[in-house]
Amino acid sequence: MTAIGMCFPRTYPAALVTDVARRLDRGGADELWIIEDCFFTAGPSLVSAALTSTERLTVGLGIVPAVARTAAVTAMEFATLEALGPGRFLPGIGHGVQSWMGQMGVRPKSPLTALEEVTTSVTRLLSGEEVSFEGKTVSLDKVKLDAPPAQVPPILLGVQGPKSMALAGRVAGGVVLAEPATAPYVRQSVEYAGSPEGFVVAVFAAMCVREDRRTAYEWSAPWLGWRIGERPPQLTALPFFDEMKKLYDASGEAGLVGMPSDWWTAIGAFGTLDDAAAHIAGLAAAGVQHIGLFPDPEVEHGLPQLDYVLELANRKNR
């Protein structure tokens, strides 16, 4: 059964995480996904707070940049978080935004090689191995965790390009796909990964639920127009993308507001609760096991969406 939860955007105050986690935990949601972006709040710290303030909630980390910490420190962080909430932690690693990596002086010559070395090394360390390795990014000399986890969580790679997806299929336990994850994009990504057995697919689904569709569409149209201009693979995988872009180019945000409701439902959890549930069902049919609904990044607009997250999670469990 697909787990349903909420994302904790990078713009939310750190101190809010325990209240959000508790509300999700007590209200029947399955998960909370912590977003780490430079230079906002630190993901592992927020995950720790969420795990220790809840009883059953799974907490995902999406994602730590591969080179922002050494592989040994990342493994230590992951082992510690798994110990704080055994079986309730889902770790994610990604390339990180390369301009941010450059600002910190850690930008690798080959992000793909760096991600492979870090993922492989962290996986081996979490498995209790003593690791000596000299690579282009990772250097380890007889490193072994004192307390590796009894149950090693699957490492999910937060990636999107075909080569990175193929890497995830080779060296990781799954992927975590950024918003707006769409069903065609999920299928495409798993295909790029080689469709390995037991591959975990987690996604962030863009969310805006209102009492009526038009209000939700009007609120979300500026964001969607911006994303259309970026041409992300999450959207270009949609069969109607070219038609949608033409509509936007010709009529702007008003054109998006008036486009077919099934297009909006394919893109995200937009519209009414029933529309959001239909989007979730489409992702589940595409093979998604974990869905983090991504609310508005402004707290005053996004936090009220938590009640809708709970309603959607409880619908699934009925």
Residue pairs with C-beta under 8 A, 6 or more apart in sequence:
1 316
2 280
2 283
2 284
2 288
2 289
2 290
2 291
2 316
3 30
3 31
3 58
3 289
3 290
3 291
4 29
4 30
4 31
4 280
4 291
4 293
4 309
4 312
4 313
4 316
5 24
5 29
5 30
5 31
5 32
5 33
5 57
5 58
5 60
5 290
5 291
5 292
5 293
5 309
5 313
6 20
6 24
6 29
6 31
6 32
6 33
6 292
6 293
6 294
6 295
6 305
6 306
6 309
7 32
7 33
7 34
7 35
7 62
7 179
7 204
7 292
7 293
7 294
7 295
8 16
8 17
8 20
8 32
8 33
8 34
8 35
8 46
8 50
9 35
9 294
9 295
9 297
9 302
10 35
10 36
10 37
10 40
10 41
10 297
11 40
11 297
11 298
11 299
12 20
12 41
12 297
12 299
12 302
12 303
13 299
14 41
14 45
14 46
14 49
16 299
16 303
17 32
17 34
17 46
17 49
17 50
18 49
18 50
18 53
20 32
20 50
20 303
20 306
21 32
21 49
21 50
21 53
21 54
21 57
21 59
22 53
22 54
23 306
23 310
24 31
24 32
24 54
24 57
24 306
24 309
24 310
25 54
25 55
25 56
25 57
27 310
27 313
27 314
28 310
28 313
28 314
28 317
29 57
29 309
29 310
29 313
30 57
30 58
30 290
30 313
31 57
31 58
31 59
31 60
31 90
31 290
31 292
32 50
32 57
32 58
32 59
32 60
32 292
33 59
33 60
33 61
33 62
33 176
33 202
33 204
33 292
34 43
34 46
34 47
34 50
34 59
34 60
34 61
34 62
35 43
35 62
36 42
36 43
36 44
36 46
36 61
36 62
36 63
36 64
36 65
37 97
37 100
38 65
38 68
38 96
38 97
38 100
38 103
38 104
39 100
43 61
43 62
43 63
43 64
44 61
44 64
44 77
44 80
44 81
47 59
47 61
47 81
47 89
48 80
48 81
48 84
50 57
50 59
51 57
51 59
51 81
51 84
51 85
51 88
51 89
52 84
52 85
54 85
54 88
56 88
57 88
58 88
58 89
58 90
58 290
59 81
59 85
59 88
59 89
59 90
60 89
60 90
60 91
60 92
60 156
60 176
60 202
60 290
60 292
61 81
61 89
61 90
61 91
61 92
62 92
62 156
62 158
62 176
62 178
62 202
62 204
62 292
63 92
63 93
63 94
63 96
63 156
63 157
63 158
63 176
64 74
64 77
64 91
64 92
64 93
64 94
65 93
65 94
65 95
65 96
65 97
65 100
65 101
66 74
66 93
66 94
66 95
66 96
66 108
66 111
66 114
66 115
66 118
66 119
66 137
67 96
67 101
67 106
67 107
67 108
67 114
67 118
67 137
68 96
68 101
68 104
68 106
69 77
70 138
71 117
71 118
71 121
71 122
71 125
71 138
71 140
72 121
72 125
72 140
72 143
74 93
74 118
74 122
75 121
75 122
75 125
75 126
75 145
76 145
78 89
78 91
78 122
78 126
78 149
78 153
78 155
79 125
79 126
79 145
79 147
79 148
79 149
81 89
81 91
82 89
82 149
82 151
82 152
82 153
83 147
83 149
86 149
86 150
86 151
87 151
87 153
89 153
90 153
90 154
90 156
90 176
90 200
90 202
90 290
91 153
91 155
91 156
92 155
92 156
92 157
92 158
92 176
92 202
93 115
93 118
93 119
93 122
93 155
93 156
93 157
93 158
93 172
94 115
94 157
94 158
94 159
95 111
95 112
95 114
95 115
95 158
95 159
95 164
98 107
98 111
101 107
101 108
108 114
108 136
108 137
109 136
110 136
112 163
112 164
112 167
113 135
113 136
113 137
114 136
114 137
114 138
115 157
115 159
115 164
115 167
116 167
116 170
116 171
117 133
117 135
117 136
117 137
117 138
118 137
118 138
119 155
119 157
119 167
119 171
119 172
120 171
121 131
121 133
121 138
121 140
122 155
123 152
123 155
123 171
123 172
124 131
125 131
125 143
125 144
125 145
125 148
126 145
126 148
126 149
126 152
126 153
126 155
127 148
127 152
128 144
128 145
128 148
129 144
130 142
130 143
130 144
131 140
131 142
131 143
131 144
132 140
132 141
132 142
132 143
133 139
133 140
134 140
153 173
154 172
154 173
154 174
154 200
155 172
155 173
156 168
156 172
156 173
156 174
156 175
156 176
156 200
156 202
157 164
157 167
157 168
157 172
157 174
157 175
157 176
158 175
158 176
158 177
158 178
159 165
159 167
159 168
159 175
160 177
160 178
160 189
160 232
160 233
160 234
161 233
162 192
165 175
165 189
165 192
165 193
166 192
166 193
166 194
168 174
168 175
168 193
169 192
169 193
169 194
169 195
169 196
169 199
170 194
173 198
173 199
173 200
174 199
174 200
174 201
174 202
175 189
175 190
175 193
175 199
175 200
175 201
175 202
176 202
176 203
176 204
176 290
177 185
177 186
177 189
177 201
177 202
177 203
177 204
177 234
178 204
178 234
179 203
179 204
179 205
179 206
179 234
179 268
179 294
180 204
180 205
180 206
180 227
180 234
180 235
180 267
180 268
180 294
181 203
181 204
181 205
181 234
181 283
181 288
182 234
182 235
182 237
182 238
182 266
182 267
182 268
183 266
183 282
183 283
183 285
183 286
184 237
184 238
184 239
184 266
184 286
185 233
185 234
185 235
185 237
185 238
186 201
186 203
186 283
186 286
186 287
186 288
187 286
187 287
188 233
188 237
189 201
190 199
190 201
190 287
193 199
200 289
200 290
201 287
201 288
201 289
201 290
202 288
202 289
202 290
202 291
202 292
203 283
203 288
203 290
203 291
203 292
204 292
204 293
204 294
205 268
205 269
205 279
205 280
205 283
205 291
205 292
205 293
205 294
206 220
206 223
206 267
206 268
206 269
206 270
206 294
207 268
207 269
207 270
207 276
207 293
207 294
207 295
207 305
207 308
207 309
208 216
208 219
208 220
208 268
208 269
208 270
208 295
208 296
208 305
209 216
209 269
209 270
209 271
209 272
209 273
209 275
209 276
209 305
209 308
210 216
210 219
210 271
210 272
211 272
212 272
213 261
213 264
213 270
213 271
213 272
213 275
214 257
216 264
216 270
216 271
216 272
216 275
217 256
217 257
217 264
217 270
217 271
218 257
219 296
220 264
220 268
220 270
221 253
221 254
221 256
221 257
222 253
224 256
224 267
225 248
225 252
225 253
225 256
227 235
228 235
228 244
228 245
228 248
235 241
235 244
235 267
238 244
238 263
238 266
238 267
240 263
240 266
244 256
244 259
244 263
247 255
247 256
247 259
248 255
248 256
251 258
261 271
261 275
264 270
264 271
264 275
265 271
265 275
265 278
265 279
265 282
266 279
266 282
267 279
268 279
269 275
269 276
269 279
269 280
269 293
269 312
270 276
270 279
273 308
273 311
273 312
273 315
276 293
276 308
276 312
277 312
277 315
280 291
280 312
280 316
283 291
284 291
293 305
293 308
293 309
293 312
295 301
295 302
295 303
295 305
295 306
295 309
296 302
296 305
